[in-house]
Amino acid sequence: MVAGEVSGDLLSGLLLGGLKARWPDLTSMGIGGPHMERLGFQAWWSFQKLAVHGFNWELLRRYREIVGIRDQMRKRLLKERPDIFIGTDAPDFNFKLEEDLRAAGIKTVHFVCPSVWAWRPERMEKIRRSADHVLCIFPFEPELLARHGIAATYVGHPLANVIPMEPDRAAARLALGLDATAPLVAILPGSRRSEISHLAERFIRAAALIRAAQPTTRFVLPVVPGFRAVIESLVQQCGLQDSVTILDGQSHAALAACDVTLIASGTATLEAALYKRPMVIAYHQNWLSWQIMRRKRLQPWVGLPNILCAEFVVPELLQDAATPQALADATLAWLDAPSQDPQRLQALQTQFVALHHSLQRDTATIATDAIQKVLQS
């Protein structure tokens, strides 16, 4: 198995639980993180080795290292010949590896269809060459893939079965030691180094503006290992030490506890939607990466909640629009919504509940059934 990023580790861990329930003696190894390791996964490399944001500078800087890891992985897997290879997300890393393994007769499954319906449709041919089967987390994807000769199964989104339909905000705040009544904003600037460098300062400066406008507002900020010192320094620079609670991980707890979240575009935005939380989505990267991505977009939306609802149900502030003031204003609008615009808030809750229901399936069982068929084919 190969999982990239925090979200890939989480999804792979949920899938691995189903695989081990079906095959208790299963042995798994490759690239992963703590969620997978808790289920006995042998991580040859950490998933953090694959976490790259953007298209040019960071990728170029780390290209040789990442390609070197893939080459080592390929040689080891061709020698050991596992029964099946499962690549979770990380398509730029996994597709080439899957293609080589499949050509050598090793069964391959790709978990999470790349967002070819949103951008980079040329990846369809890569998917067809690389994967014996694709496990899809959105209901419209299998039909789309079938039109290109790609076998796929809709398995639901694993997180839809983990996140409660009605999250307990009061219990989450109690567990985190947070004020039960103060307005609370969860700040999620991402898990990759480049996301932190592009968004963390913007988010924290926005938090300072929010506090200036509403002094009772408090903030909760989950950080992944290795970035706590950077975040603490930014919080101190903005004079927010008394207003921001920094957590080691626990992004789900932060989303359950908050009233609104200021969040980087990515899988976390879907998690926020499943927690039924209003959000302001932001995205920022270097200029060249943004120009490349912007030209490859197929839809007007970037955030997953907006894409899945097919409308701008939550604001997106991208690139130059993602200023601290604009981020603060959009967040304050959500904080004021219960009294100023309750219909907007209720409409959002209704849409997110419907979205949650549409993504609920027995993911582990359906995915494991599909993997078993691949093994028997």
Sequence and secondary structure as in RCSB ss.txt:
>XXXX:A:sequence
MVAGEVSGDLLSGLLLGGLKARWPDLTSMGIGGPHMERLGFQAWWSFQKLAVHGFNWELLRRYREIVGIRDQMRK
RLLKERPDIFIGTDAPDFNFKLEEDLRAAGIKTVHFVCPSVWAWRPERMEKIRRSADHVLCIFPFEPELLARHGI
AATYVGHPLANVIPMEPDRAAARLALGLDATAPLVAILPGSRRSEISHLAERFIRAAALIRAAQPTTRFVLPVVP
GFRAVIESLVQQCGLQDSVTILDGQSHAALAACDVTLIASGTATLEAALYKRPMVIAYHQNWLSWQIMRRKRLQP
WVGLPNILCAEFVVPELLQDAATPQALADATLAWLDAPSQDPQRLQALQTQFVALHHSLQRDTATIATDAIQKVL
QS
>XXXX:A:secstr
 EE HHHHHHHHHHHHHHHHHH TT   EEEE HHHHTTT EEEEEGGGG   SSSHHHHHHHHHHHHHHHHHHH
HHHHH  SEEEEES HHHHHHHHHHHHHTT EEEEES   TTTB TTHHHHHHHH SEEEESSTTHHHHHHTTT 
 EEE   HHHHHS SS  HHHHHHHHT  SSS EEEEE  SSHHHIIIIIHHHHHHHHHHHHHSTT EEEEEE T
T HHHHHHHHHHTT TTTEEEEES HHHHHHH SEEEEESSHHHHHHHHTT  EEEEE   HHHHHHHHHHB SS
  SHHHHHHTS SS EEEGGG  HHHHHHHHHHHHHHHHH HHHHHHHHHHHHHHHHHH S HHHHHHHHHHHHH
H 
